[in-house]
Amino acid sequence: MIKDHIKAYTSLTTVCLLWTASTLVKPIYISSRFALRAIGKANDKHAVKVVTNE
């Protein structure tokens, strides 16, 4: 009885941890993609300035 209870509790905890991890990772992943895109645009502008100055 106690073993079954522990199994159920650990599986529930695992599901909760996975769900929490996925909900935390999604916004981080999306914001990092936006940040990378912004950095890429900034680098493009900088490259254009360097080219036009020469």
PDB file of N, CA, C and O in Angstrom:
ATOM      1  N   MET A   1       0.835  -1.204   0.000  1.00  0.00           N
ATOM      2  CA  MET A   1       0.000   0.000   0.000  1.00  0.00           C
ATOM      3  C   MET A   1       0.873   1.259   0.000  1.00  0.00           C
ATOM      4  O   MET A   1       0.659   2.174  -0.795  1.00  0.00           O
ATOM      5  N   ILE A   2       1.854   1.292   0.899  1.00  0.00           N
ATOM      6  CA  ILE A   2       2.729   2.466   0.993  1.00  0.00           C
ATOM      7  C   ILE A   2       3.579   2.585  -0.267  1.00  0.00           C
ATOM      8  O   ILE A   2       3.803   3.694  -0.753  1.00  0.00           O
ATOM      9  N   LYS A   3       4.059   1.457  -0.806  1.00  0.00           N
ATOM     10  CA  LYS A   3       4.878   1.488  -2.023  1.00  0.00           C
ATOM     11  C   LYS A   3       4.084   2.057  -3.196  1.00  0.00           C
ATOM     12  O   LYS A   3       4.601   2.864  -3.969  1.00  0.00           O
ATOM     13  N   ASP A   4       2.833   1.637  -3.325  1.00  0.00           N
ATOM     14  CA  ASP A   4       1.983   2.153  -4.400  1.00  0.00           C
ATOM     15  C   ASP A   4       1.798   3.666  -4.249  1.00  0.00           C
ATOM     16  O   ASP A   4       1.820   4.411  -5.228  1.00  0.00           O
ATOM     17  N   HIS A   5       1.616   4.098  -3.003  1.00  0.00           N
ATOM     18  CA  HIS A   5       1.424   5.515  -2.730  1.00  0.00           C
ATOM     19  C   HIS A   5       2.680   6.302  -3.131  1.00  0.00           C
ATOM     20  O   HIS A   5       2.574   7.379  -3.719  1.00  0.00           O
ATOM     21  N   ILE A   6       3.851   5.775  -2.820  1.00  0.00           N
ATOM     22  CA  ILE A   6       5.115   6.437  -3.160  1.00  0.00           C
ATOM     23  C   ILE A   6       5.290   6.488  -4.680  1.00  0.00           C
ATOM     24  O   ILE A   6       5.718   7.503  -5.228  1.00  0.00           O
ATOM     25  N   LYS A   7       4.955   5.384  -5.354  1.00  0.00           N
ATOM     26  CA  LYS A   7       5.053   5.362  -6.827  1.00  0.00           C
ATOM     27  C   LYS A   7       4.162   6.436  -7.438  1.00  0.00           C
ATOM     28  O   LYS A   7       4.595   7.177  -8.320  1.00  0.00           O
ATOM     29  N   ALA A   8       2.940   6.520  -6.980  1.00  0.00           N
ATOM     30  CA  ALA A   8       1.995   7.504  -7.513  1.00  0.00           C
ATOM     31  C   ALA A   8       2.518   8.917  -7.252  1.00  0.00           C
ATOM     32  O   ALA A   8       2.428   9.786  -8.120  1.00  0.00           O
ATOM     33  N   TYR A   9       3.061   9.142  -6.060  1.00  0.00           N
ATOM     34  CA  TYR A   9       3.568  10.459  -5.691  1.00  0.00           C
ATOM     35  C   TYR A   9       4.773  10.843  -6.556  1.00  0.00           C
ATOM     36  O   TYR A   9       4.866  11.980  -7.018  1.00  0.00           O
ATOM     37  N   THR A  10       5.691   9.904  -6.776  1.00  0.00           N
ATOM     38  CA  THR A  10       6.885  10.214  -7.574  1.00  0.00           C
ATOM     39  C   THR A  10       6.512  10.482  -9.028  1.00  0.00           C
ATOM     40  O   THR A  10       7.073  11.382  -9.654  1.00  0.00           O
ATOM     41  N   SER A  11       5.565   9.706  -9.574  1.00  0.00           N
ATOM     42  CA  SER A  11       5.158   9.931 -10.962  1.00  0.00           C
ATOM     43  C   SER A  11       4.466  11.287 -11.094  1.00  0.00           C
ATOM     44  O   SER A  11       4.667  11.997 -12.079  1.00  0.00           O
ATOM     45  N   LEU A  12       3.659  11.642 -10.109  1.00  0.00           N
ATOM     46  CA  LEU A  12       2.971  12.926 -10.112  1.00  0.00           C
ATOM     47  C   LEU A  12       3.995  14.065 -10.031  1.00  0.00           C
ATOM     48  O   LEU A  12       3.883  15.065 -10.739  1.00  0.00           O
ATOM     49  N   THR A  13       4.987  13.896  -9.161  1.00  0.00           N
ATOM     50  CA  THR A  13       6.039  14.905  -9.007  1.00  0.00           C
ATOM     51  C   THR A  13       6.807  15.064 -10.309  1.00  0.00           C
ATOM     52  O   THR A  13       7.116  16.183 -10.716  1.00  0.00           O
ATOM     53  N   THR A  14       7.117  13.948 -10.967  1.00  0.00           N
ATOM     54  CA  THR A  14       7.843  13.991 -12.237  1.00  0.00           C
ATOM     55  C   THR A  14       7.040  14.751 -13.282  1.00  0.00           C
ATOM     56  O   THR A  14       7.589  15.584 -14.003  1.00  0.00           O
ATOM     57  N   VAL A  15       5.742  14.469 -13.367  1.00  0.00           N
ATOM     58  CA  VAL A  15       4.877  15.160 -14.331  1.00  0.00           C
ATOM     59  C   VAL A  15       4.862  16.656 -14.037  1.00  0.00           C
ATOM     60  O   VAL A  15       4.962  17.474 -14.952  1.00  0.00           O
ATOM     61  N   CYS A  16       4.738  17.011 -12.761  1.00  0.00           N
ATOM     62  CA  CYS A  16       4.709  18.424 -12.376  1.00  0.00           C
ATOM     63  C   CYS A  16       6.017  19.111 -12.742  1.00  0.00           C
ATOM     64  O   CYS A  16       6.006  20.234 -13.247  1.00  0.00           O
ATOM     65  N   LEU A  17       7.144  18.450 -12.493  1.00  0.00           N
ATOM     66  CA  LEU A  17       8.448  19.025 -12.810  1.00  0.00           C
ATOM     67  C   LEU A  17       8.601  19.216 -14.311  1.00  0.00           C
ATOM     68  O   LEU A  17       9.079  20.258 -14.761  1.00  0.00           O
ATOM     69  N   LEU A  18       8.199  18.218 -15.083  1.00  0.00           N
ATOM     70  CA  LEU A  18       8.301  18.320 -16.542  1.00  0.00           C
ATOM     71  C   LEU A  18       7.424  19.449 -17.068  1.00  0.00           C
ATOM     72  O   LEU A  18       7.838  20.211 -17.941  1.00  0.00           O
ATOM     73  N   TRP A  19       6.202  19.553 -16.529  1.00  0.00           N
ATOM     74  CA  TRP A  19       5.285  20.605 -16.969  1.00  0.00           C
ATOM     75  C   TRP A  19       5.852  21.981 -16.630  1.00  0.00           C
ATOM     76  O   TRP A  19       5.812  22.896 -17.452  1.00  0.00           O
ATOM     77  N   THR A  20       6.381  22.119 -15.410  1.00  0.00           N
ATOM     78  CA  THR A  20       6.975  23.390 -14.982  1.00  0.00           C
ATOM     79  C   THR A  20       8.162  23.733 -15.875  1.00  0.00           C
ATOM     80  O   THR A  20       8.313  24.876 -16.305  1.00  0.00           O
ATOM     81  N   ALA A  21       9.001  22.742 -16.152  1.00  0.00           N
ATOM     82  CA  ALA A  21      10.174  22.968 -16.996  1.00  0.00           C
ATOM     83  C   ALA A  21       9.748  23.421 -18.385  1.00  0.00           C
ATOM     84  O   ALA A  21      10.328  24.356 -18.936  1.00  0.00           O
ATOM     85  N   SER A  22       8.745  22.769 -18.953  1.00  0.00           N
ATOM     86  CA  SER A  22       8.302  23.123 -20.307  1.00  0.00           C
ATOM     87  C   SER A  22       7.699  24.524 -20.336  1.00  0.00           C
ATOM     88  O   SER A  22       7.915  25.266 -21.294  1.00  0.00           O
ATOM     89  N   THR A  23       6.941  24.902 -19.291  1.00  0.00           N
ATOM     90  CA  THR A  23       6.345  26.234 -19.270  1.00  0.00           C
ATOM     91  C   THR A  23       7.400  27.305 -19.052  1.00  0.00           C
ATOM     92  O   THR A  23       7.243  28.433 -19.521  1.00  0.00           O
ATOM     93  N   LEU A  24       8.480  26.966 -18.341  1.00  0.00           N
ATOM     94  CA  LEU A  24       9.557  27.931 -18.128  1.00  0.00           C
ATOM     95  C   LEU A  24      10.440  28.048 -19.362  1.00  0.00           C
ATOM     96  O   LEU A  24      10.910  29.136 -19.695  1.00  0.00           O
ATOM     97  N   VAL A  25      10.665  26.925 -20.040  1.00  0.00           N
ATOM     98  CA  VAL A  25      11.578  26.914 -21.188  1.00  0.00           C
ATOM     99  C   VAL A  25      10.976  27.657 -22.384  1.00  0.00           C
ATOM    100  O   VAL A  25      11.698  28.350 -23.101  1.00  0.00           O
ATOM    101  N   LYS A  26       9.678  27.525 -22.607  1.00  0.00           N
ATOM    102  CA  LYS A  26       9.043  28.161 -23.775  1.00  0.00           C
ATOM    103  C   LYS A  26       9.299  29.666 -23.843  1.00  0.00           C
ATOM    104  O   LYS A  26       9.807  30.136 -24.860  1.00  0.00           O
ATOM    105  N   PRO A  27       8.968  30.452 -22.797  1.00  0.00           N
ATOM    106  CA  PRO A  27       9.224  31.901 -22.886  1.00  0.00           C
ATOM    107  C   PRO A  27      10.703  32.235 -23.007  1.00  0.00           C
ATOM    108  O   PRO A  27      11.073  33.187 -23.694  1.00  0.00           O
ATOM    109  N   ILE A  28      11.562  31.443 -22.333  1.00  0.00           N
ATOM    110  CA  ILE A  28      13.009  31.681 -22.428  1.00  0.00           C
ATOM    111  C   ILE A  28      13.465  31.441 -23.859  1.00  0.00           C
ATOM    112  O   ILE A  28      14.241  32.219 -24.412  1.00  0.00           O
ATOM    113  N   TYR A  29      12.975  30.351 -24.457  1.00  0.00           N
ATOM    114  CA  TYR A  29      13.346  30.013 -25.832  1.00  0.00           C
ATOM    115  C   TYR A  29      12.874  31.102 -26.798  1.00  0.00           C
ATOM    116  O   TYR A  29      13.622  31.525 -27.679  1.00  0.00           O
ATOM    117  N   ILE A  30      11.639  31.546 -26.627  1.00  0.00           N
ATOM    118  CA  ILE A  30      11.082  32.574 -27.516  1.00  0.00           C
ATOM    119  C   ILE A  30      11.849  33.883 -27.363  1.00  0.00           C
ATOM    120  O   ILE A  30      12.199  34.517 -28.358  1.00  0.00           O
ATOM    121  N   SER A  31      12.114  34.293 -26.113  1.00  0.00           N
ATOM    122  CA  SER A  31      12.818  35.557 -25.894  1.00  0.00           C
ATOM    123  C   SER A  31      14.255  35.480 -26.393  1.00  0.00           C
ATOM    124  O   SER A  31      14.785  36.470 -26.899  1.00  0.00           O
ATOM    125  N   SER A  32      14.896  34.313 -26.259  1.00  0.00           N
ATOM    126  CA  SER A  32      16.265  34.185 -26.752  1.00  0.00           C
ATOM    127  C   SER A  32      16.280  34.252 -28.277  1.00  0.00           C
ATOM    128  O   SER A  32      17.222  34.786 -28.861  1.00  0.00           O
ATOM    129  N   ARG A  33      15.246  33.716 -28.927  1.00  0.00           N
ATOM    130  CA  ARG A  33      15.157  33.815 -30.393  1.00  0.00           C
ATOM    131  C   ARG A  33      15.016  35.269 -30.812  1.00  0.00           C
ATOM    132  O   ARG A  33      15.646  35.707 -31.775  1.00  0.00           O
ATOM    133  N   PHE A  34      14.179  36.027 -30.082  1.00  0.00           N
ATOM    134  CA  PHE A  34      14.011  37.452 -30.388  1.00  0.00           C
ATOM    135  C   PHE A  34      15.326  38.195 -30.174  1.00  0.00           C
ATOM    136  O   PHE A  34      15.703  39.055 -30.969  1.00  0.00           O
ATOM    137  N   ALA A  35      16.021  37.850 -29.083  1.00  0.00           N
ATOM    138  CA  ALA A  35      17.293  38.512 -28.771  1.00  0.00           C
ATOM    139  C   ALA A  35      18.317  38.221 -29.859  1.00  0.00           C
ATOM    140  O   ALA A  35      19.027  39.121 -30.308  1.00  0.00           O
ATOM    141  N   LEU A  36      18.392  36.964 -30.282  1.00  0.00           N
ATOM    142  CA  LEU A  36      19.342  36.598 -31.343  1.00  0.00           C
ATOM    143  C   LEU A  36      19.008  37.335 -32.628  1.00  0.00           C
ATOM    144  O   LEU A  36      19.902  37.803 -33.332  1.00  0.00           O
ATOM    145  N   ARG A  37      17.719  37.439 -32.934  1.00  0.00           N
ATOM    146  CA  ARG A  37      17.294  38.134 -34.148  1.00  0.00           C
ATOM    147  C   ARG A  37      17.667  39.617 -34.071  1.00  0.00           C
ATOM    148  O   ARG A  37      18.127  40.203 -35.052  1.00  0.00           O
ATOM    149  N   ALA A  38      17.459  40.220 -32.887  1.00  0.00           N
ATOM    150  CA  ALA A  38      17.800  41.633 -32.697  1.00  0.00           C
ATOM    151  C   ALA A  38      19.298  41.842 -32.829  1.00  0.00           C
ATOM    152  O   ALA A  38      19.738  42.817 -33.439  1.00  0.00           O
ATOM    153  N   ILE A  39      20.096  40.928 -32.256  1.00  0.00           N
ATOM    154  CA  ILE A  39      21.552  41.017 -32.364  1.00  0.00           C
ATOM    155  C   ILE A  39      21.969  40.887 -33.823  1.00  0.00           C
ATOM    156  O   ILE A  39      22.854  41.607 -34.287  1.00  0.00           O
ATOM    157  N   GLY A  40      21.336  39.977 -34.540  1.00  0.00           N
ATOM    158  CA  GLY A  40      21.630  39.787 -35.961  1.00  0.00           C
ATOM    159  C   GLY A  40      21.345  41.049 -36.759  1.00  0.00           C
ATOM    160  O   GLY A  40      22.131  41.431 -37.627  1.00  0.00           O
ATOM    161  N   LYS A  41      20.212  41.702 -36.465  1.00  0.00           N
ATOM    162  CA  LYS A  41      19.860  42.948 -37.163  1.00  0.00           C
ATOM    163  C   LYS A  41      20.867  44.048 -36.838  1.00  0.00           C
ATOM    164  O   LYS A  41      21.273  44.806 -37.719  1.00  0.00           O
ATOM    165  N   ALA A  42      21.266  44.131 -35.570  1.00  0.00           N
ATOM    166  CA  ALA A  42      22.234  45.143 -35.146  1.00  0.00           C
ATOM    167  C   ALA A  42      23.569  44.908 -35.852  1.00  0.00           C
ATOM    168  O   ALA A  42      24.219  45.858 -36.286  1.00  0.00           O
ATOM    169  N   ASN A  43      23.974  43.648 -35.965  1.00  0.00           N
ATOM    170  CA  ASN A  43      25.220  43.318 -36.651  1.00  0.00           C
ATOM    171  C   ASN A  43      25.136  43.685 -38.126  1.00  0.00           C
ATOM    172  O   ASN A  43      26.110  44.175 -38.698  1.00  0.00           O
ATOM    173  N   ASP A  44      23.985  43.454 -38.748  1.00  0.00           N
ATOM    174  CA  ASP A  44      23.795  43.815 -40.159  1.00  0.00           C
ATOM    175  C   ASP A  44      23.936  45.319 -40.343  1.00  0.00           C
ATOM    176  O   ASP A  44      24.600  45.775 -41.273  1.00  0.00           O
ATOM    177  N   LYS A  45      23.306  46.095 -39.451  1.00  0.00           N
ATOM    178  CA  LYS A  45      23.391  47.558 -39.545  1.00  0.00           C
ATOM    179  C   LYS A  45      24.827  48.018 -39.383  1.00  0.00           C
ATOM    180  O   LYS A  45      25.290  48.904 -40.102  1.00  0.00           O
ATOM    181  N   HIS A  46      25.530  47.414 -38.437  1.00  0.00           N
ATOM    182  CA  HIS A  46      26.927  47.775 -38.187  1.00  0.00           C
ATOM    183  C   HIS A  46      27.779  47.447 -39.411  1.00  0.00           C
ATOM    184  O   HIS A  46      28.634  48.236 -39.815  1.00  0.00           O
ATOM    185  N   ALA A  47      27.537  46.280 -39.992  1.00  0.00           N
ATOM    186  CA  ALA A  47      28.290  45.871 -41.183  1.00  0.00           C
ATOM    187  C   ALA A  47      28.035  46.839 -42.336  1.00  0.00           C
ATOM    188  O   ALA A  47      28.955  47.192 -43.074  1.00  0.00           O
ATOM    189  N   VAL A  48      26.783  47.266 -42.485  1.00  0.00           N
ATOM    190  CA  VAL A  48      26.437  48.203 -43.556  1.00  0.00           C
ATOM    191  C   VAL A  48      27.162  49.528 -43.338  1.00  0.00           C
ATOM    192  O   VAL A  48      27.669  50.117 -44.293  1.00  0.00           O
ATOM    193  N   LYS A  49      27.218  50.001 -42.096  1.00  0.00           N
ATOM    194  CA  LYS A  49      27.913  51.260 -41.775  1.00  0.00           C
ATOM    195  C   LYS A  49      29.398  51.141 -42.142  1.00  0.00           C
ATOM    196  O   LYS A  49      29.967  52.055 -42.738  1.00  0.00           O
ATOM    197  N   VAL A  50      30.009  50.031 -41.789  1.00  0.00           N
ATOM    198  CA  VAL A  50      31.436  49.833 -42.070  1.00  0.00           C
ATOM    199  C   VAL A  50      31.668  49.845 -43.572  1.00  0.00           C
ATOM    200  O   VAL A  50      32.619  50.464 -44.049  1.00  0.00           O
ATOM    201  N   VAL A  51      30.814  49.172 -44.313  1.00  0.00           N
ATOM    202  CA  VAL A  51      30.961  49.091 -45.764  1.00  0.00           C
ATOM    203  C   VAL A  51      30.780  50.480 -46.393  1.00  0.00           C
ATOM    204  O   VAL A  51      31.552  50.864 -47.272  1.00  0.00           O
ATOM    205  N   THR A  52      29.773  51.228 -45.951  1.00  0.00           N
ATOM    206  CA  THR A  52      29.500  52.540 -46.544  1.00  0.00           C
ATOM    207  C   THR A  52      30.591  53.554 -46.176  1.00  0.00           C
ATOM    208  O   THR A  52      30.883  54.456 -46.961  1.00  0.00           O
ATOM    209  N   ASN A  53      31.185  53.414 -45.002  1.00  0.00           N
ATOM    210  CA  ASN A  53      32.269  54.331 -44.609  1.00  0.00           C
ATOM    211  C   ASN A  53      33.499  54.142 -45.480  1.00  0.00           C
ATOM    212  O   ASN A  53      34.214  55.102 -45.764  1.00  0.00           O
ATOM    213  N   GLU A  54      33.744  52.939 -45.895  1.00  0.00           N
ATOM    214  CA  GLU A  54      34.892  52.675 -46.768  1.00  0.00           C
ATOM    215  C   GLU A  54      34.508  53.092 -48.173  1.00  0.00           C
ATOM    216  O   GLU A  54      35.312  52.967 -49.096  1.00  0.00           O
TER     217      GLU A  54
END
